[in-house]
Amino acid sequence: MEQFAFPSELSGEGLKRIRRKLKLTQAEFASFAGVSVKTVERWETAGQPISGPIVVLVNLLEEYPQIPEDFSIPPKEYPMRLWYYFRERLCTLIDVDELHKKVKIRNYTRDDLLKAFGVNERPDFKTYEEFLESRCFPRSRDKMKIALEELGLPFYDPLLIIEKTQGRMAEDDFWIRIER
């Protein structure tokens, strides 16, 4: 059996110390760890050793305290937000101001193949529009009018198509949720 450099248990005081070091409330820590606030309260006050996967998570957080911030969802900066997923994994947040043609992204993966814009960390509006078009059928599609009718759309607009299809393409697992 493989051994890892983590203790098998953690004290409530140790958990509280690390949570405070991370500047997280019990509710924020509970949300991050995927447990209830009552569970965090119990861990911190029961006086009994804590065991299980939470011990590994807390030890990783002690070693890499930037993780909660790296994976936090920031407030929306522009009127529209696109959530770009691979399967159920959020890969990129895309905030868009269509009126002023501004785009701001935040990636949640290091894998360039999973990022909405690959290695491009600062896409411009034209690149964003190209991305949208890449997530729906091409303008030159044979019998496009029929496809648009099936979607209930009067004309070709990549954003409207994505709203109807979630940007799902045949034989890939990427999809988009739009929040206005």
Summary of the structure (lengths in Angstrom):
residues: 180
radius of gyration: 21.7
end to end distance: 49.9
largest distance: 68.5
contacts: 418
relative contact order: 0.10
helix: 38%
strand: 18%
